[in-house]
């Protein structure tokens, strides 16, 4: 059972939303706090510019992982060399190297789109994600205290960066 990594298309919108929503429903791994509809995901995929991408990991045509890579800030020309990324995997497919496969493709894309580094934020108590991103070469650069409010509780976020 091989894993296929490819760019998402609008036809993947439902499965992409399902994967992201499965992580949101866990309530502790993402700053997203509401589910995305298929229509919202379709609109997002259609809105992607030439320096943005969503990759999916598919096994037997079923999407089991999603990773986005996008401009860190679209309002300031001075940071156009900085990307941000997010990764979502179905619970039963974590720890199998799928995130790493997605990241390799996202890094290739980022380099070809003239990004020089990737900056991410991870909830401080998401130890698995911190281990994952650090294993990819991300370095901690700071903590934003009480930065995210989920379920009425404030959480710190760790900021990390990786130079490409």
Helices and strands as residue ranges (DSSP letters): E 4-7, G 10-12, H 13-24, H 38-47, E 53-59, E 62-71, G 77-79, E 82-89, G 91-93, H 98-112, E 117-123, H 127-135, E 139-150, E 153-163
